[in-house]
Amino acid sequence: MSTEPAHSAIVDADLSGIDRHALPDARTFVRCDLTEADLRDADLVDAVLTDCRLDGARLDRALLDGARLTGGSAAGASFAHVDGPDARFEKMDLANTRWQGALLTDTVFTGCRMTGAGLAPLRGVGYAFAHCNLMLARCKGLDLRGQTLEGLRLDEADLAGADLRQTVWVESRLRGANLVGVRLAGADLRGADLGELTLDQAGYLRGATIGPAQAGAILAALDITVAEPAG
């Protein structure tokens, strides 16, 4: 039997502005206010944060291996260079967060609001997004190869140089996204709303599969009319 002391859960605590040295010795935080907390280099391995507020917090280089963050908000927080393999973020407001250099091997984001998030460059493989709002997100070089991408909103996101080969898109949006240099060989885009594409933008889809309605929309945007052969 383990002789390690149990860590009590911290509930409804005002920890706004706290730094990592004063952070309670706990692994479970519920409805805590950590607004603008300085958690750089903090050890949050296997931590569970539920409905907490981390708006503007600094978590640069924090250890988030196996952490579970559910609900609440971390809008404007910095996660630069975090070590977060196997972490889970669910139904969080992560708008305008910064993730430059973060290690996100097998990290999963589900149902999160990530508008304007800075997701370039990332380290690691196997990170995934499902049912997330990534409008205006900076995603240069994102590697989602071979994944099924469901419920993603990437309107006006910067996907330049992203690896989206063999992806399957389901009920997702790419309207106005920057696709310069994106790799789409083998991708199935029939479940993506591509919006109106110019001829140059349509060229970025080389190697991908689209449906008849999408092809028709591309031609219509180019003022090209497709008609049946004359009888």
N, C-alpha and C positions, 0 to 999 in steps of 0.2 A: 504494500500500500504506500502511495506517495506521501511524503512528509512535507511537500511544498505547501505553503499557506495559500488559501483560496483568495482570489482577487474579487472583491465585492464590486457589483455594478454601480456606476455613478449615474444617478438619475436626476434630471431637471436642474443641473448645476450651471451656474453662471461662470464660465471659464474664459470669457472673452478677453483677448489680449494676453492670455497666459503664455509662458514659454515652456519648452519641453522639460526644463529642469524642475518646474513647479507642477507639472502634470501629475495628477493622482496615479498611483500605482494600480492601474486597473486595465482590463482588456475589454470591458463592456461599458459603453456609454449610451444612455437613452435620453433623448430630448435635451441634450446639453447645448449650451451656447458657447461655441468656440470661435466666434467672430474675430477675425484678425489675429488669431493665435499664432505665435511663432513656434512652429513645430518642425523646423528644419532639423534634420538628422534624428528625429524622434524614432524610437523603437515601437512600432505599432503592428508588429507581426501577429497575425491571427486576431487582431482587434475586431470588435463588432460595434459599429456605430449606427444607431437607429434613430431616425428623425432628428438628427443633430444639425446645428447650423455652423458652417465653417466658412462663411462668406469672407473673402479677402484673406483667408489664412495662408500661411506660408508653410508648405510641407516639402520644400526642396530637400532631396536626398533622404527623405523619410523611408523607413523600412515598412512596407505594407504587404509583405508576403502573406497570402492567404487571408487578408483582411476582408471584412464584409461591411459595406456601407450602403444602407438602405434608407430611402426617403431623405427628407431634409434638403439642405442647400449648401453648396460650396461655390457659389457664383463668384467669379473673379479670383479664385484661389490659385496658388502656384503649386503644381506637382512636378516641377522640373527635376529631372534626374532621380525620381523616386525609384525604389526597388520594389516592384509590385507584382511579381509572378503569382498567378492563381488568385488575384484579388477579384472581388465582385462589387460592381457599382450598380444599384438597382433603383430606378424611379427617383433619381437625384437631379437637382438643378445644378448642372455643371457649366452653365453659360460662361463664356469668356475665360475659362480656365486655361492654364498653360502647362503643357506636358513635354516640353522640349527635352530630349535625351532620356525620357522615362523608359525603364525596363518593364515591359508589359507582356511577358511571355504567358500565354494562356489566360490573360486578363479578359473579363467579360463585362460589357456595359449593356444594360437592358432597361429600356423605357426611360432613358435619361434625356434631359434637355441639355444639348451641348452646342447651342448656337454660338458662333464666333470662337469656338475653342481652338487653341493652337496645338495641333497634333503632329507637328513636324519639327525635327525628325524624331521618330520613335526607335527604341531598341527592342529586340526580342521578336518572337514569332507566335502565331496562334491567337493573337488578341482578336476580339470579335465585338461587333455592335449589332444589336437587334432592337427594332422599334425605337430608335433614337432620332432626335431632331438635331441634325448637324448642319443646318443652314449657315452659310457664311463661314463655316469652319475651315481652318487652314490645314489641309491634309496632304501636302506634297509628299510623294513617295510612299504613301500608305500601302501596306502589303496585306491584301485580303484575298489573295489567290485561292481559288477552289472553294470559297465559302458560298453558302446561300445567304443572301442579304435581304432580310425581310423587314419591311416597315421602316426603311431609312429615308429620311428627308435630307437631301444633299443639295437643295436649291442654292445656287451661287457659291457652292463650296469650291475651294481650290484643290483639285485632284491632280494637278500637274505631276506627271511622272509616276502616278500610282500604279501598282501591279494589281489589276483586276481580272487577270486571266482566269478562265474557267469558272467565273462567278455566275450565280443564278440569282436574278433580281425578282423579288416578289413584293408587289404593292409598295414600290419605292419611287423616289423622285430624284431627277437629275437636272431639273430645269435651270438653265443658266450656269451650270457648273463649268469650271475651267478644266478642260480635258486635254490640254496640250501635253503631248508625250505620254499620255496614259496608255497602258497595255491592256487590250481587251480581247486578245485572241481566244476564241472558244467561249467567250462570255455570252450568256443568254439574257438579253436586255428586254425581252418581250413583256416583262412585268414591271418595267420602269417607265415613268413619265419623263420623256426626253425634252418636252417643250418644243419650241420652234428653233430649228437649227439652220445656220447658214451652210453654204456649200463647204466652206473650210471646216466648220465644226462637224459636219456629217462625215468628213474624211477621218476624223479621230476615231470613228466607230469601226474602222477597218478590222476585219477578223471576227466581229461580233455578230450575233443573230438578233434581228429585230422582226416585228410582225408587220403584216400588210397595212394596218392602220397607221403604225409609226412611219413606215415608208411613204405612205400617202401624205402624212403631215409634213414630212421633210420636203417632198416634191411641191406641196402646196406653198410652203414657206419660200420656195425658190420660184414661185409663180409658174410652175410646170403643171399642165393639166394632162391627166391620164384618161384616155377615152377608149372605148371599144372600137375594134376595126370597123371601117365603113362597110355597110352591107352592099 
